C-alpha cells in the first residue's frame, strides 16, 4: 500500500506540551510513513479526519516554518520538542525540508531544542545543530534485532542505521540520547553494548498499548514478551548494561 501525501496549510505549529520538562512541541507533519504498529500517535486520526490505516497517509504542513516564525515573535521562551506525534525526519523531509526550516526559525531565537527520530536523515542538519547553544538529539531504538524491527516498525530505518547515526551525532559533539520505547523482544546486553559509547542518557519505556500489538505477539510466538516479569527483567538488564549513563524510566 502506498503513502497518500497531502499538502495542507497550518494555522499554528507551536503547541503547548504535556511532556514533563518540555514547554512546546513542533510537528511539521501529520501522520508518519514508518508505520510502527505500536504507535500511540494514531489518536491524531480523530482530529484530522483520516480514516486510513496509520502509516498510509501524511499531511505536509507546507507553511510550517513561516507560521512558526510568527508564533516565536510573540511566545515566551522555552524548550521545544521536534516532534511529539510524527517523525520529523521521515522520508518526506528529504523533499519538503520543513523540519530544517523550523529549526532555522528556532535558531534565530536560540530556543532549547530536543529532537527525537528514527532516521539517519537527521545527520543532514548537523550544521544547524552545531549552532544551537542547547540542543539534544534522540534516536529511538527499540530492539537490537532487525527481524523484530521489521515486524513492529515495518518502514522505519534499520537498527544498524540508527546506531550509526547516533555514533555520528555523538562524535560531532551533539548531546545524544536513546529512547528504548517500547521495549520490544531483544537481547538487552547486545543493545546496551551497541549504544553505550554513543549516548549521554537513555529513556526506557514499556509497551503502553498492548491491545495494538497483542495479536502480533501471539502470531510471532513472542507471547512471553507480554509477561510483565520478562519485560521487567529486560529493563533490569538494560540498566545494568548501561550503568554509568543517565537512565530514566518513563
Beta strands, then each sheet from edge to edge (+ up, - down):
strand 1: 4-8
strand 2: 14-16
strand 3: 24-26
strand 4: 29-30
strand 5: 57-61
strand 6: 79-82
strand 7: 112-117
strand 8: 135-140
strand 9: 175-180
strand 10: 201-204
strand 11: 246-249
sheet 1: 1+ 5+ 4-
sheet 2: 2+ 3- 6- 7- 8- 9- 10- 11-
end
